[in-house]
Amino acid sequence: MEPQAVKSNLVLILDYGSQYTHLITRRIRTLSIFSLCISGTSSLKSIADLNPSVIILSGGPHSVHSADAPSFPDGFVEYVEKNGIFVLGICYGLQLIVQKLGGVVAIGEKQEYGRMVIEVVKDFGGLFKGKQIGDKQVVWMSHGDEAVGCQLGLRWWRGASRVRWRRWRIRVGGFMGCSIIQRGWMDGWYEIKVTHSPEGMDLLRHFFFDICGITDGWKMEDVMEEEIKVIKGMVGPDDHVICALSGGVDSTVAATLVHKAIGDRLHCIFVDNGLLRYKEQERVMGTFERDLHLPVTCVDASVQFLSELEGVTDPEKKRKIIGKEFIVIFDAFAHDLEKKLGRKPTYLVQGTLYPDVIESCPPPGSGRTHSHTIKSHHNVGGLPKDMKLKLIEPLKLLFKDEVRELGRILDVPVSFLKRHPFPGPGLAVRIPGDVTQGNALDILRQVDEIFIQAIKDAGIYDVIWQAFAVFLPIKTTGVQGDQRTHSNAVALRAVTSQDGMTADWYYFEHKFLDDVSRKICNSVRGVNRVCLDITSKPPSTIEWE
């Protein structure tokens, strides 16, 4: 689905670096309203081409007083006035609007952070007209600037005891803002931070449906039909398409969608690199062939990969070696297919998701340039230039939960769709150091299988974002069978998350941990110690390498 395919009711977010931009985008989509996020410094043409009904200016770490403070493009105010577009300002975005329309944003006397209860003015109207909300709300303050004056018909409403409103980070549906009362081009700007707060979602519903008049017509069934139409229009009747399947949800749903559009002109390859989980090849190939009827060639290249990885300890070098070997195998597959078909394949399917697209175009002030590419484990990077394959990325505007919903509509087994994420380099990033050391891979597979099966048996697999075991490159002293042992230690990791960008460690019951630890030490030869990783992201990443 291309952004231009959305003819109306698009909510466009101009991102100025807020850590909550992804969350806001996803929350809007849960209302069956399509939303997109682009850089806050995008050109006016880029904005106009998307034909938004509502524009949200995000928060961010900037101050409008900085010489390099990012802003919307020249002509933006005139554009929204002419087209009657509603605009919602959040945090920095709201201050930016105030400044650009003649208001005054001053540097605050002091910065304030932390929890606070604010009082809501009831008689203002605008966002709260006909809307019943609590008299008081809990907010998290995070501000350095404050608005001290306004012009051009701006009417202020306040939520705290101070005369002047400040910039707030809202935890439970809090808000601060202002409304235009003498301009026909916007109804209002409001500061709303939406997390898990039901009241925050209520405010968004009221804003979009009651104030902006948007309808909730964005459905995943329509996305599927639109994407099939796009793929059929893109791929010619004699063109062939190739896809590298990782066994994960993203590439599988992408391949299933393309297969539904063009049938057996899709050619898939699944590579066993020797770094897969316990019985992974058997399980995923069964799903591909038995349930999805995908044309898949399975290549066992475990010896090739492991021989190249022998003695390598640096995590980045391991990733590069794995990526290089994948390319060698993929290139050979494409050439074999060319000999068989008598023509070169034309397209390559990738399971790129929307967070990858956003990360490839980081917001201003993030410290990254817009030339950064999508993360390597989300695509087949570095393909030989002479292959000249055109990309098909049918999921590039979807989030992970939306991909799972699309997969459900495509009849991908629910058990497969609920699988935890698995890294592209496989178990190589779960064995710090040399992956070929001793029987580390065999030990890790057994430990991981015991851990995951215990989670499933406990009925908590679906509430955990990701769980796995790690083989630690150390030996520890133990006592097993009345004898001293000097064996391997392993770590268990389980996290909860919404999108993998931030995560918290999962709180297991003590009995569960006790049972799992005992079973691992009693069942897996060579392990005498089990550790639990209780680190959130940040400061740690989810994977160990």
C-alpha positions as CSV (number, residue, x, y, z in Angstrom):
1,M,0.0,0.0,0.0
2,E,1.4,3.4,-1.0
3,P,0.7,6.5,1.1
4,Q,-1.0,8.1,-1.9
5,A,-3.6,5.4,-1.9
6,V,-5.2,7.0,1.2
7,K,-7.6,9.5,-0.3
8,S,-9.0,11.0,2.9
9,N,-9.0,10.8,6.7
10,L,-5.2,10.6,6.8
11,V,-3.6,11.8,10.1
12,L,-0.1,12.9,9.3
13,I,2.5,13.3,12.1
14,L,5.4,15.6,11.6
15,D,8.1,14.1,13.8
16,Y,10.5,16.4,15.7
17,G,12.2,13.7,17.7
18,S,9.7,12.6,20.4
19,Q,10.2,9.1,21.9
20,Y,6.5,8.7,21.8
21,T,5.9,9.3,18.1
22,H,5.6,5.6,17.2
23,L,3.2,5.1,20.1
24,I,1.0,8.0,19.0
25,T,0.9,6.7,15.4
26,R,-0.1,3.3,16.6
27,R,-2.7,4.6,19.0
28,I,-4.4,6.5,16.2
29,R,-4.5,3.4,14.1
30,T,-6.3,1.5,16.8
31,L,-9.2,3.9,16.2
32,S,-9.3,2.6,12.6
33,I,-7.8,5.9,11.4
34,F,-4.8,5.7,9.1
35,S,-1.8,7.6,10.3
36,L,1.7,8.2,8.9
37,C,4.8,9.7,10.3
38,I,7.3,11.8,8.3
39,S,10.2,14.1,9.3
40,G,9.1,17.4,10.7
41,T,11.3,19.2,8.2
42,S,9.7,17.5,5.2
43,S,9.0,19.8,2.2
44,L,5.5,21.3,1.7
45,K,5.1,19.3,-1.4
46,S,5.8,16.0,0.5
47,I,3.1,17.0,3.0
48,A,0.6,18.1,0.3
49,D,1.1,15.0,-1.8
50,L,-0.2,12.9,1.1
51,N,-3.4,15.0,1.3
52,P,-3.8,14.9,5.1
53,S,-7.1,15.7,6.9
54,V,-5.2,16.3,10.2
55,I,-1.6,17.1,10.9
56,I,0.0,16.5,14.3
57,L,3.3,18.3,15.2
58,S,5.1,16.0,17.6
59,G,7.1,16.8,20.7
60,G,10.8,16.6,20.8
61,P,14.0,17.5,22.7
62,H,14.4,20.9,21.1
63,S,13.8,24.5,22.2
64,V,12.2,27.0,19.8
65,H,14.9,29.4,20.9
66,S,17.8,27.4,19.4
67,A,19.4,28.7,16.2
68,D,18.9,25.3,14.6
69,A,15.5,24.5,16.0
70,P,13.6,22.4,13.4
71,S,10.3,23.8,12.0
72,F,7.6,23.1,9.4
73,P,8.3,24.4,5.9
74,D,7.6,27.8,4.6
75,G,4.1,28.1,3.4
76,F,2.8,25.6,5.9
77,V,0.4,28.0,7.6
78,E,-1.0,29.2,4.3
79,Y,-1.4,25.6,3.2
80,V,-3.5,24.5,6.2
81,E,-5.5,27.7,6.1
82,K,-6.4,27.2,2.4
83,N,-7.3,23.5,2.8
84,G,-9.0,23.6,6.2
85,I,-6.7,21.1,7.8
86,F,-6.9,20.5,11.5
87,V,-3.6,20.7,13.4
88,L,-2.8,19.2,16.8
89,G,0.4,20.4,18.5
90,I,2.1,18.2,21.1
91,C,4.8,19.6,23.4
92,Y,7.5,21.1,21.1
93,G,5.0,21.1,18.3
94,L,2.6,23.3,20.3
95,Q,5.3,25.8,21.2
96,L,6.4,25.9,17.6
97,I,2.9,26.9,16.5
98,V,2.6,29.5,19.2
99,Q,5.9,31.1,18.1
100,K,5.1,31.0,14.4
101,L,1.7,32.6,14.9
102,G,3.0,35.6,16.9
103,G,2.8,34.2,20.4
104,V,5.6,34.4,22.9
105,V,7.6,31.3,24.2
106,A,10.0,32.3,26.9
107,I,12.8,30.3,28.5
108,G,11.5,29.2,31.9
109,E,13.1,30.3,35.1
110,K,13.8,26.7,36.0
111,Q,13.2,23.2,34.5
112,E,10.7,21.0,36.2
113,Y,10.3,17.2,35.9
114,G,8.2,14.6,37.5
115,R,4.7,13.7,38.5
116,M,2.1,16.3,39.1
117,V,-1.7,16.6,39.4
118,I,-3.2,19.3,37.4
119,E,-6.7,20.9,37.6
120,V,-8.8,21.1,34.4
121,V,-10.8,24.2,33.5
122,K,-14.3,23.0,32.5
123,D,-15.8,26.0,30.8
124,F,-13.4,26.4,28.0
125,G,-15.1,24.5,25.2
126,G,-13.1,23.4,22.2
127,L,-11.5,20.1,22.9
128,F,-13.7,19.7,26.0
129,K,-17.0,20.9,24.6
130,G,-19.6,18.3,25.5
131,K,-16.8,16.1,26.9
132,Q,-16.9,14.9,30.4
133,I,-13.5,14.3,31.9
134,G,-12.1,14.3,35.4
135,D,-11.5,17.6,37.3
136,K,-7.9,16.5,38.0
137,Q,-5.4,14.5,36.0
138,V,-1.9,13.1,36.7
139,V,0.8,14.4,34.5
140,W,4.6,14.1,34.2
141,M,6.3,17.5,33.8
142,S,9.2,17.8,31.4
143,H,9.7,21.4,30.5
144,G,12.2,24.2,30.1
145,D,10.2,26.7,28.1
146,E,6.9,28.4,28.8
147,A,4.4,30.3,26.7
148,V,3.8,33.8,28.3
149,G,1.8,35.6,25.7
150,C,-0.4,35.0,22.6
151,Q,-1.8,37.0,19.7
152,L,-3.9,36.4,16.6
153,G,-7.0,35.1,18.3
154,L,-5.2,32.5,20.4
155,R,-7.1,31.7,23.6
156,W,-5.3,29.9,26.4
157,W,-6.6,27.4,28.8
158,R,-4.8,26.3,31.9
159,G,-4.6,23.2,33.9
160,A,-2.3,24.1,36.8
161,S,-2.2,26.8,39.5
162,R,0.4,28.8,37.6
163,V,-0.8,31.8,35.6
164,R,1.3,30.6,32.6
165,W,1.0,27.1,31.1
166,R,4.1,25.1,30.6
167,R,5.2,22.1,28.5
168,W,4.0,18.8,30.0
169,R,4.8,15.2,29.5
170,I,1.4,13.5,30.1
171,R,1.2,10.0,31.6
172,V,-2.5,9.6,32.3
173,G,-4.3,11.6,29.6
174,G,-3.1,15.0,30.8
175,F,-3.1,18.0,28.5
176,M,-2.3,21.6,28.1
177,G,-2.9,23.8,25.1
178,C,-4.6,26.6,23.3
179,S,-7.3,27.1,20.7
180,I,-7.8,29.3,17.7
181,I,-11.1,31.2,18.2
182,Q,-11.0,33.6,15.2
183,R,-9.5,31.6,12.4
184,G,-11.4,29.2,10.2
185,W,-8.5,27.0,9.3
186,M,-8.1,25.2,12.6
187,D,-10.3,24.4,15.6
188,G,-7.6,23.8,18.1
189,W,-4.1,22.7,19.2
190,Y,-3.8,20.6,22.3
191,E,-1.0,18.9,24.2
192,I,-1.9,15.3,24.7
193,K,0.5,12.5,25.6
194,V,-1.2,9.1,25.1
195,T,0.2,6.0,26.7
196,H,-2.1,3.3,28.2
197,S,-4.5,6.0,29.5
198,P,-8.1,5.3,28.7
199,E,-8.8,9.0,29.2
200,G,-6.1,9.9,26.7
201,M,-7.7,7.7,24.1
202,D,-11.1,9.3,24.9
203,L,-9.6,12.7,24.2
204,L,-8.2,11.5,20.9
205,R,-11.6,10.0,19.9
206,H,-13.3,13.2,20.7
207,F,-10.8,15.3,18.8
208,F,-10.8,13.1,15.6
209,F,-14.4,12.1,15.5
210,D,-16.3,15.0,17.1
211,I,-14.1,18.0,16.3
212,C,-12.4,17.0,13.0
213,G,-15.2,14.9,11.7
214,I,-13.0,12.0,10.6
215,T,-14.6,8.6,10.1
216,D,-13.1,5.3,11.2
217,G,-12.9,3.5,7.9
218,W,-9.4,2.1,7.8
219,K,-9.7,-1.7,7.9
220,M,-7.0,-4.4,7.4
221,E,-9.2,-6.2,4.9
222,D,-9.0,-3.1,2.7
223,V,-5.3,-3.0,3.2
224,M,-5.0,-6.6,1.9
225,E,-7.2,-5.9,-1.2
226,E,-5.3,-2.7,-2.0
227,E,-1.9,-4.3,-1.7
228,I,-2.9,-7.3,-3.9
229,K,-4.1,-4.8,-6.5
230,V,-0.8,-2.9,-6.3
231,I,1.3,-6.1,-6.6
232,K,-0.7,-7.3,-9.6
233,G,-0.2,-3.9,-11.2
234,M,3.5,-3.9,-10.5
235,V,4.5,-7.4,-11.5
236,G,4.1,-8.1,-15.2
237,P,2.5,-11.4,-16.4
238,D,5.8,-12.9,-17.3
239,D,7.8,-11.5,-14.3
240,H,9.1,-13.7,-11.5
241,V,9.7,-12.8,-7.9
242,I,12.0,-14.2,-5.3
243,C,11.9,-14.0,-1.5
244,A,14.2,-15.1,1.3
245,L,12.1,-16.5,4.1
246,S,13.6,-16.3,7.6
247,G,10.9,-18.3,9.4
248,G,9.7,-15.1,11.1
249,V,6.3,-13.5,10.9
250,D,7.2,-10.5,8.7
251,S,8.8,-12.4,5.8
252,T,6.2,-15.1,6.0
253,V,3.2,-12.7,5.8
254,A,4.9,-10.7,3.0
255,A,5.5,-13.9,1.0
256,T,1.9,-15.2,1.6
257,L,0.5,-11.9,0.4
258,V,2.6,-11.8,-2.7
259,H,1.8,-15.5,-3.4
260,K,-1.9,-14.7,-3.2
261,A,-1.4,-12.0,-5.8
262,I,0.8,-13.8,-8.4
263,G,0.7,-17.4,-7.4
264,D,3.7,-19.7,-8.2
265,R,5.6,-17.0,-9.9
266,L,6.9,-16.4,-6.4
267,H,10.0,-18.4,-5.6
268,C,11.1,-18.6,-1.9
269,I,14.2,-19.8,-0.3
270,F,14.7,-20.9,3.4
271,V,18.3,-21.2,4.5
272,D,19.4,-23.4,7.5
273,N,22.5,-21.6,8.6
274,G,23.2,-23.9,11.5
275,L,22.2,-21.1,13.9
276,L,18.5,-22.0,14.1
277,R,16.5,-23.0,17.2
278,Y,15.6,-26.5,18.1
279,K,13.8,-28.3,15.2
280,E,13.3,-24.9,13.5
281,Q,13.8,-26.1,10.0
282,E,11.3,-28.9,10.5
283,R,8.7,-26.6,12.1
284,V,8.8,-23.7,9.7
285,M,9.0,-25.8,6.5
286,G,5.9,-27.7,7.7
287,T,4.1,-24.4,8.0
288,F,5.3,-23.1,4.6
289,E,4.4,-26.3,2.7
290,R,1.5,-27.8,4.6
291,D,-0.4,-24.7,5.8
292,L,0.5,-21.9,3.4
293,H,1.4,-23.9,0.2
294,L,4.3,-21.6,-0.5
295,P,6.9,-22.7,-3.1
296,V,10.0,-23.0,-0.9
297,T,13.4,-24.3,-1.6
298,C,15.2,-25.3,1.6
299,V,19.0,-25.1,1.6
300,D,21.1,-26.6,4.4
301,A,24.2,-24.4,4.6
302,S,25.1,-25.0,8.2
303,V,28.6,-26.3,7.5
304,Q,29.3,-23.3,5.2
305,F,28.2,-20.8,7.8
306,L,29.8,-22.4,10.9
307,S,33.2,-22.9,9.1
308,E,33.3,-19.1,8.3
309,L,32.3,-18.2,11.9
310,E,34.9,-20.4,13.6
311,G,37.1,-18.4,15.9
312,V,35.2,-15.1,15.4
313,T,34.3,-13.4,18.6
314,D,33.4,-9.8,17.6
315,P,29.6,-9.5,17.3
316,E,29.7,-7.1,14.4
317,K,32.1,-9.3,12.5
318,K,29.8,-12.3,13.1
319,R,26.8,-10.3,11.7
320,K,28.8,-9.3,8.6
321,I,30.0,-12.9,7.9
322,I,26.4,-14.2,8.3
323,G,25.1,-11.5,6.0
324,K,27.8,-12.2,3.4
325,E,27.1,-15.9,3.4
326,F,23.4,-15.3,3.0
327,I,24.1,-13.2,-0.1
328,V,26.3,-15.9,-1.6
329,I,23.6,-18.5,-1.2
330,F,20.9,-16.1,-2.4
331,D,22.9,-15.2,-5.4
332,A,23.3,-18.8,-6.3
333,F,19.6,-19.4,-5.9
334,A,18.8,-16.6,-8.2
335,H,21.2,-17.8,-10.9
336,D,19.8,-21.4,-10.6
337,L,16.3,-20.0,-11.0
338,E,17.4,-18.0,-14.1
339,K,18.7,-21.2,-15.7
340,K,15.4,-23.0,-14.9
341,L,13.1,-20.2,-16.1
342,G,15.2,-18.9,-19.0
343,R,15.0,-15.4,-17.6
344,K,16.2,-13.4,-14.6
345,P,13.8,-12.9,-11.7
346,T,12.6,-9.3,-11.6
347,Y,11.5,-8.5,-8.1
348,L,12.6,-9.2,-4.5
349,V,10.1,-9.4,-1.6
350,Q,11.2,-7.9,1.7
351,G,9.3,-7.9,5.0
352,T,10.2,-4.3,5.8
353,L,7.9,-2.8,8.5
354,Y,6.9,0.8,9.1
355,P,9.2,1.3,12.2
356,D,12.1,0.4,9.8
357,V,11.0,3.1,7.4
358,I,10.8,5.7,10.2
359,E,14.2,4.7,11.5
360,S,15.7,5.1,8.0
361,C,14.5,8.7,8.0
362,P,15.2,9.9,11.5
363,P,13.7,13.1,12.9
364,P,15.7,16.4,13.0
365,G,18.0,16.7,15.9
366,S,18.3,12.9,16.4
367,G,22.0,12.9,15.6
368,R,21.5,10.7,12.6
369,T,21.2,11.8,9.0
370,H,18.4,10.9,6.6
371,S,20.8,8.8,4.6
372,H,20.9,6.0,7.2
373,T,19.5,2.8,5.8
374,I,17.1,0.3,7.2
375,K,18.6,-2.1,9.8
376,S,20.4,-5.0,8.1
377,H,18.4,-7.8,9.8
378,H,15.2,-6.5,8.2
379,N,16.3,-7.0,4.6
380,V,18.7,-8.8,2.3
381,G,21.3,-6.1,2.3
382,G,24.3,-5.9,0.0
383,L,22.9,-7.9,-2.9
384,P,25.2,-8.0,-6.0
385,K,24.5,-5.0,-8.2
386,D,24.2,-7.1,-11.4
387,M,21.1,-8.7,-10.0
388,K,19.2,-5.4,-10.4
389,L,16.1,-6.6,-8.5
390,K,13.2,-4.2,-7.9
391,L,11.8,-4.2,-4.4
392,I,8.3,-5.3,-3.3
393,E,7.7,-4.2,0.3
394,P,4.0,-4.9,1.0
395,L,4.3,-4.3,4.7
396,K,6.3,-1.1,4.8
397,L,3.5,1.0,6.2
398,L,2.4,-1.5,8.9
399,F,3.4,-2.1,12.5
400,K,4.1,-5.6,13.9
401,D,0.6,-6.0,15.4
402,E,-1.0,-5.0,12.1
403,V,1.2,-7.5,10.3
404,R,-0.1,-10.2,12.6
405,E,-3.7,-9.1,11.9
406,L,-3.0,-9.2,8.1
407,G,-1.5,-12.6,8.5
408,R,-4.7,-13.8,10.3
409,I,-6.8,-12.6,7.4
410,L,-4.4,-14.4,5.0
411,D,-5.0,-17.6,7.1
412,V,-1.5,-17.9,8.4
413,P,-1.8,-20.2,11.4
414,V,-2.3,-18.2,14.6
415,S,0.3,-20.2,16.4
416,F,2.8,-19.1,13.8
417,L,1.8,-15.4,14.0
418,K,2.2,-15.3,17.7
419,R,5.8,-16.6,17.5
420,H,8.3,-14.4,19.4
421,P,10.8,-12.4,17.2
422,F,14.0,-14.2,16.3
423,P,17.1,-12.2,15.2
424,G,18.4,-12.5,11.6
425,P,21.8,-13.8,12.8
426,G,20.1,-16.4,14.8
427,L,21.7,-18.0,17.8
428,A,25.0,-16.3,16.9
429,V,23.9,-13.2,18.9
430,R,22.9,-15.4,21.8
431,I,26.3,-16.9,22.2
432,P,28.8,-14.1,23.1
433,G,32.1,-15.0,21.6
434,D,32.9,-17.9,19.3
435,V,29.6,-19.7,18.4
436,T,31.6,-22.9,17.5
437,Q,33.1,-23.2,20.9
438,G,32.6,-26.8,22.2
439,N,28.9,-27.8,21.9
440,A,27.6,-24.3,22.7
441,L,24.9,-24.4,20.0
442,D,23.5,-27.8,21.0
443,I,23.4,-26.8,24.7
444,L,21.7,-23.5,23.9
445,R,19.1,-25.2,21.7
446,Q,18.2,-27.6,24.5
447,V,18.0,-24.9,27.2
448,D,16.0,-22.6,25.0
449,E,13.5,-25.3,24.2
450,I,13.0,-26.1,27.8
451,F,12.5,-22.5,28.7
452,I,10.1,-21.7,25.9
453,Q,8.1,-24.9,26.4
454,A,7.7,-24.0,30.1
455,I,6.5,-20.6,29.2
456,K,3.9,-22.1,26.9
457,D,2.8,-24.7,29.5
458,A,2.3,-21.9,32.0
459,G,0.0,-20.0,29.6
460,I,2.1,-16.9,29.5
461,Y,3.7,-17.1,26.1
462,D,1.4,-14.6,24.4
463,V,1.9,-11.9,27.1
464,I,5.6,-12.0,26.6
465,W,7.1,-10.1,23.7
466,Q,10.2,-12.2,23.5
467,A,11.9,-14.9,25.5
468,F,15.1,-16.8,24.9
469,A,18.2,-18.4,26.5
470,V,21.8,-17.2,26.2
471,F,24.9,-19.3,26.4
472,L,27.4,-17.5,28.6
473,P,31.1,-17.8,27.7
474,I,32.2,-18.7,31.2
475,K,32.6,-21.8,33.3
476,T,31.3,-22.0,36.8
477,T,31.8,-24.3,39.8
478,G,29.0,-26.6,40.8
479,V,28.1,-29.8,42.6
480,Q,26.2,-32.4,40.7
481,G,25.9,-36.0,41.7
482,D,28.1,-35.4,44.8
483,Q,30.9,-34.4,42.5
484,R,32.5,-31.1,41.8
485,T,31.7,-29.8,38.3
486,H,33.2,-27.0,36.2
487,S,30.5,-26.4,33.6
488,N,28.7,-23.8,31.6
489,A,26.3,-21.1,32.7
490,V,23.3,-19.9,30.8
491,A,21.0,-16.9,31.2
492,L,17.3,-16.6,30.6
493,R,15.7,-13.5,29.2
494,A,12.0,-12.6,28.8
495,V,10.7,-9.1,28.1
496,T,7.3,-7.4,27.6
497,S,7.0,-4.7,25.0
498,Q,4.7,-3.1,22.5
499,D,7.0,-2.7,19.5
500,G,10.5,-3.8,20.7
501,M,11.8,-0.2,20.9
502,T,11.6,-0.2,24.7
503,A,11.0,-3.2,26.9
504,D,10.8,-4.3,30.5
505,W,11.8,-7.6,31.9
506,Y,9.0,-10.1,32.7
507,Y,8.3,-10.9,36.3
508,F,8.1,-14.7,36.7
509,E,6.7,-16.4,39.7
510,H,9.5,-17.9,41.9
511,K,8.2,-21.4,41.5
512,F,8.3,-21.1,37.7
513,L,11.9,-20.1,37.8
514,D,12.8,-22.8,40.3
515,D,11.2,-25.5,38.2
516,V,12.8,-24.3,35.0
517,S,16.3,-24.0,36.6
518,R,16.1,-27.5,38.0
519,K,14.9,-29.0,34.8
520,I,17.7,-27.3,32.8
521,C,20.5,-28.4,35.2
522,N,19.1,-31.9,35.4
523,S,18.4,-32.4,31.7
524,V,21.1,-30.5,29.8
525,R,24.5,-32.1,30.2
526,G,27.2,-29.4,30.6
527,V,25.1,-26.8,32.4
528,N,25.4,-26.2,36.2
529,R,24.1,-22.6,36.6
530,V,21.1,-20.7,35.4
531,C,20.9,-16.9,35.6
532,L,18.0,-14.5,35.0
533,D,18.5,-11.3,33.0
534,I,16.4,-8.6,34.8
535,T,17.5,-5.6,32.7
536,S,15.1,-3.4,30.8
537,K,15.6,-1.6,27.4
538,P,17.1,0.9,27.9
539,P,19.8,0.6,29.2
540,S,20.3,-2.8,27.6
541,T,19.1,-4.1,24.2
542,I,16.8,-7.0,24.1
543,E,19.4,-9.3,22.5
544,W,22.8,-9.7,24.1
545,E,24.7,-8.9,20.9
